[in-house]
Amino acid sequence: MIVWLNGTHGAGKTTTSSLVQQLLPESRVFDAEKVGETLMDITPGLPATDNFQHWPPWRPLVVETARHVLDYTGGTLVVPMTVLVERYWREISAGLAQHAIPVRHFVLHADQDTLRARIAGDTVLGPDSPFRLRYLEPYAEAARTWLHREAEVVDTTRLTPAEAARRIAESVRG
């Protein structure tokens, strides 16, 4: 199974994913961003883009990497990865379904003010990261148009990452 944690930057995906992993036996965190980083390391580079998700190989490589890891290890993969383009989500979820891999799709949501405050207070990427701030409006648009219909929404505005992780793990365990 895959537990996909979607949501924009500042929603708590990375922190929550490690906590969810601790609560689900035989689970591992798979950071699909590393697939994008591998593509970014190709020289000479792939066609210019502002987001590696736009490269057509990224989506099937995420599916195939997840499939092969699950074939090798079994268990559950927890995937903290923002996907805001509906067509990309459909491609990934269809690819996983084609391999009979069940997906529990969660969106970690927070209101815009909370997201901005979290981004401003980030000590790892630095305050007011232009990259992270650039995705606030696309997230809001995806949430309005398709994302919140396609996933279980966990509002992290007033939850700690541990509380969000517990809710997700309880939902997965059913």
Secondary structure as GFF3:
##gff-version 3
##sequence-region A 1 174
A	DSSP	beta_strand	2	6	.	.	.	ID=ss1
A	DSSP	alpha_helix	13	23	.	.	.	ID=ss2
A	DSSP	beta_strand	27	29	.	.	.	ID=ss3
A	DSSP	alpha_helix	33	40	.	.	.	ID=ss4
A	DSSP	three_ten_helix	52	54	.	.	.	ID=ss5
A	DSSP	alpha_helix	58	73	.	.	.	ID=ss6
A	DSSP	beta_strand	76	80	.	.	.	ID=ss7
A	DSSP	alpha_helix	86	98	.	.	.	ID=ss8
A	DSSP	beta_strand	103	109	.	.	.	ID=ss9
A	DSSP	alpha_helix	112	120	.	.	.	ID=ss10
A	DSSP	alpha_helix	130	133	.	.	.	ID=ss11
A	DSSP	alpha_helix	136	142	.	.	.	ID=ss12
A	DSSP	pi_helix	143	147	.	.	.	ID=ss13
A	DSSP	alpha_helix	148	150	.	.	.	ID=ss14
A	DSSP	beta_strand	152	155	.	.	.	ID=ss15
A	DSSP	alpha_helix	161	173	.	.	.	ID=ss16
###
